[in-house]
Amino acid sequence: MAWSEPHARLEEYGHVNDRPLGRRNRSLRLTALVVVILLAGAGWLFVKLAGPPIPGTITIFTGPPGSPFEADGPRYQEILAEHGIEARLIATDGSVDNLERLLRSEGARVGFAESALIQLFQVEQASGAQEDQVAENLESLVSLGALYYEPFWAFALVDRNVEEEPDLDGLLVFPGREGSGTRALAEQLLATLGLDDVVISGSDRFKSMEEGVEAFLAGEFEAGFVMGKPRTPIIDRLLRHPAIEPISFRRAEAYDRQFQFVSALTLPEGAVDLARNIPDRDLKLVASSIQLVTTDDLSPVLVDVLLHAASEIHGEATLLSARGEFPKADPASLELNTAAERFYDVGPSRWRSMLPFWLATWVDRFALAAGTIAAIAFGLSLLLGLISKPFSLLLEQLYRRIVRVEKSLDDDPDRTSLLAELDSINSDSIDLWIPPMQRAPYLELRQNIADVRERVLALPEVPVGSDA
């Protein structure tokens, strides 16, 4: 039978498309619908990975007047403005107020907070001490990392002969103003050491640390706790005062091990003033890291630019940290933001030094999205390859049988047995499950079967009983 009779040939081998035209059109429409859905899904995934539009504004909750938080706010504002992002600064009462405002507010927002107060805040939420609205949103808080260390200092009058923390027992102590990180750490320290006889009196009347320190210097207290960098005016004044001496936390490493929100530090002898040898010995200190806190819905683009600003502002060497040590992935009791984690792992975008911020940002986002989609496509291709593997093996077996028939044509073949073998091959090929991506190889197989059949049919038929 010649291939000039295509319908008869297709009917013989079971390939006649006898479906009505309407059914075939419905199949085409279904295929088109699947393609549209796949394209829409790929587009949605691309937009999802690239992220939402870059926010043009962000709110930064700073701190009370005169605090380091308030001083850092304008520096962030200036750097963000260079990248076309407006930062609105809002003065607050400090760490706890910042955390509450982050949970109550909407939109892009960040705030500064001491790790010690973050821990205290979480404990209070868990105990139901705060509003339900705040407690419900607590898990949305994340950290962008630590910005710097703020040491916790203990000072005492020289004539009280206080050499370490337990010697504070029985003294009148200023523990820091109510609601401050100083107060939280002081109370934790006193409770841990079991110093029940320490007298805390009159501290609630002070509205700022400065007022409490002035009262301490005026003789109203015998000892006091404060927080601040070594070169801040208040700390520097206390370190230089002849009637007051700092207390070295001899067991600072033990506090570091016991409390996840503090770190052990050492201020070397003479670090503040070499000429006057201030301090006059190595001081062991404990410090609370200052965190840049936000919510888990902050745009990754803003995370990147905020950490770029933090690197400029807090990356210089200090008496307590090396150059480039901050910011760092030290989120204390909060989970680290995913985009921040990537920033610490691979660093800022390499495009930032070559392109404007907005263009570099879009290049990064599209590269990330395209790379992810390409990886998914590669994975799908591997999956399709695995699915097609059984078909390929069966196809290879059928081709080996066809090759044996083909080779037999030159060896005085038995036409009947060859046709029977081809019929068997044809039957086995019809029973194959054909993966969508393997239709062309399948049709080639069918064509090869037909071609070999034509050659076998062209052989002369040997009569039964003939010696030929």
Rosetta blueprint (number, residue, H / E / L):
1 M L
2 A L
3 W L
4 S L
5 E L
6 P H
7 H H
8 A H
9 R H
10 L H
11 E H
12 E H
13 Y L
14 G L
15 H L
16 V L
17 N L
18 D L
19 R L
20 P L
21 L H
22 G H
23 R H
24 R H
25 N H
26 R H
27 S H
28 L H
29 R H
30 L H
31 T H
32 A H
33 L H
34 V H
35 V H
36 V H
37 I H
38 L H
39 L H
40 A H
41 G H
42 A H
43 G H
44 W H
45 L H
46 F H
47 V H
48 K H
49 L H
50 A H
51 G L
52 P L
53 P L
54 I L
55 P L
56 G L
57 T E
58 I E
59 T E
60 I E
61 F E
62 T L
63 G L
64 P L
65 P L
66 G L
67 S L
68 P H
69 F H
70 E H
71 A H
72 D H
73 G H
74 P H
75 R H
76 Y H
77 Q H
78 E H
79 I H
80 L H
81 A H
82 E H
83 H L
84 G L
85 I L
86 E E
87 A E
88 R E
89 L E
90 I E
91 A L
92 T L
93 D L
94 G L
95 S H
96 V H
97 D H
98 N H
99 L H
100 E H
101 R H
102 L H
103 L H
104 R H
105 S L
106 E L
107 G L
108 A L
109 R E
110 V E
111 G E
112 F E
113 A E
114 E E
115 S H
116 A H
117 L H
118 I H
119 Q H
120 L H
121 F H
122 Q H
123 V H
124 E H
125 Q H
126 A H
127 S L
128 G L
129 A L
130 Q L
131 E L
132 D H
133 Q H
134 V H
135 A H
136 E H
137 N L
138 L H
139 E H
140 S H
141 L E
142 V E
143 S E
144 L E
145 G E
146 A E
147 L E
148 Y E
149 Y E
150 E E
151 P E
152 F E
153 W E
154 A E
155 F E
156 A E
157 L E
158 V H
159 D H
160 R H
161 N L
162 V L
163 E L
164 E L
165 E H
166 P H
167 D H
168 L H
169 D L
170 G L
171 L L
172 L E
173 V E
174 F E
175 P L
176 G L
177 R L
178 E L
179 G L
180 S L
181 G H
182 T H
183 R H
184 A H
185 L H
186 A H
187 E H
188 Q H
189 L H
190 L H
191 A H
192 T H
193 L H
194 G L
195 L L
196 D L
197 D L
198 V L
199 V E
200 I E
201 S L
202 G L
203 S H
204 D H
205 R H
206 F L
207 K L
208 S L
209 M H
210 E H
211 E H
212 G H
213 V H
214 E H
215 A H
216 F H
217 L H
218 A L
219 G L
220 E L
221 F L
222 E L
223 A E
224 G E
225 F E
226 V E
227 M E
228 G L
229 K L
230 P L
231 R L
232 T L
233 P H
234 I H
235 I H
236 D H
237 R H
238 L H
239 L H
240 R H
241 H L
242 P L
243 A L
244 I E
245 E E
246 P E
247 I L
248 S L
249 F L
250 R L
251 R L
252 A H
253 E H
254 A H
255 Y H
256 D H
257 R H
258 Q H
259 F L
260 Q L
261 F L
262 V E
263 S E
264 A E
265 L E
266 T E
267 L E
268 P L
269 E L
270 G L
271 A L
272 V L
273 D E
274 L L
275 A L
276 R L
277 N L
278 I E
279 P L
280 D L
281 R L
282 D L
283 L E
284 K E
285 L E
286 V E
287 A E
288 S E
289 S E
290 I E
291 Q E
292 L E
293 V E
294 T E
295 T E
296 D L
297 D L
298 L L
299 S L
300 P H
301 V H
302 L H
303 V H
304 D H
305 V H
306 L H
307 L H
308 H H
309 A H
310 A H
311 S H
312 E H
313 I H
314 H H
315 G L
316 E L
317 A L
318 T L
319 L L
320 L L
321 S L
322 A L
323 R L
324 G L
325 E L
326 F L
327 P L
328 K E
329 A L
330 D L
331 P L
332 A L
333 S L
334 L L
335 E L
336 L E
337 N L
338 T H
339 A H
340 A H
341 E H
342 R H
343 F H
344 Y H
345 D H
346 V H
347 G L
348 P L
349 S L
350 R H
351 W H
352 R H
353 S H
354 M L
355 L L
356 P L
357 F H
358 W H
359 L H
360 A H
361 T H
362 W H
363 V H
364 D H
365 R H
366 F H
367 A H
368 L H
369 A H
370 A H
371 G H
372 T H
373 I H
374 A H
375 A H
376 I H
377 A H
378 F H
379 G H
380 L H
381 S H
382 L H
383 L H
384 L H
385 G H
386 L H
387 I H
388 S H
389 K H
390 P H
391 F H
392 S H
393 L H
394 L H
395 L H
396 E H
397 Q H
398 L H
399 Y H
400 R H
401 R H
402 I H
403 V H
404 R H
405 V H
406 E H
407 K H
408 S H
409 L L
410 D L
411 D L
412 D L
413 P L
414 D L
415 R H
416 T H
417 S H
418 L H
419 L H
420 A H
421 E H
422 L H
423 D H
424 S H
425 I H
426 N H
427 S H
428 D H
429 S H
430 I H
431 D L
432 L L
433 W L
434 I L
435 P L
436 P H
437 M H
438 Q H
439 R H
440 A H
441 P H
442 Y H
443 L H
444 E H
445 L H
446 R H
447 Q H
448 N H
449 I H
450 A H
451 D H
452 V H
453 R H
454 E H
455 R H
456 V H
457 L H
458 A L
459 L L
460 P L
461 E L
462 V L
463 P L
464 V L
465 G L
466 S L
467 D L
468 A L
